[in-house]
Amino acid sequence: MESPTEALFREDAYLKSCDAVVTAIDEKGIRLDRTVFYPTGGGQPGDVGRLRAADGTVVEIRDTVKGAMPGEIVHVPAEGAATLVPGTAVTAELDWERRHRLMRMHTCLHLLSSIVSGEVTGGQVSDGKGRLDFNLPDGSPDKEKITEELNRLITEDHPTGTRWITDDEMAARPELVRTMSVKPPMGQGRVRLLEIDGVDLQPCGGTHVARTGEIGAVECVKIENKGKMNRRFNLALKVE
């Protein structure tokens, strides 16, 4: 079945804008036939930005979420924003600087999961920072050591890429799933994988940078004790 919204970011996370047509509007937000806006999911926040119509109308978008239908993406306008009508042609423009910081941190969290051996019990990508929670029965490593290992993988500049496998292939390779709290979306025939060459391979539908060197310097700022075995690793991008 064809998706209600063509998700252009799935194939090219570097698209900053696209031409689109408004297909529907309700109290939850605005639907487009295609978009570069990523909806909240998998620990990554939804994109923000604006929709520009040919008549000069600008609608600020404060969030992007998944709709009720599979593959539907809803653009949530800011309070008091201008209104549009179905059929309006618009240009959808990301707040690119924010998105790029999210891409850098999301990719960095994949590096963290390759360094720390333990089941991932939770995580969140934020603007300029992020965290992953692990079950570590033998305690947690030193945060300075984690910082050193992360920056080593970053400076090695490993290429990243996405590929798809079938649901059956995914079911046959349960070792690829390391997150206990977020399971890969199954039931649509295929699952998207993120591969960091020579470092990591796991299901992920988020947006990522093309090479680890693009992440820039990072720091493990704190490791918190969140339970008998649970440890929370907090990362931050270093300000350039």
Protein Blocks (a to p, Z undefined) as FASTA:
>chain_A
ZZfbdcfklmomkbfbdcdddfbdcfkbccdfbdfbdceeehiacdddddddfkopacdd
fbdcddfbehiacddddehiacddehiacdddddfklmmmmmmmmmmmmmmmmmpgcddf
bdcddehiacdddddfkopadfklmmmmmmmmmmnopacddddddfklmmmmmmlpmbfk
lccdehiopacddddehkaccddfbdcdfbfklnopaddfbdcdfbjklccdddddddZZ
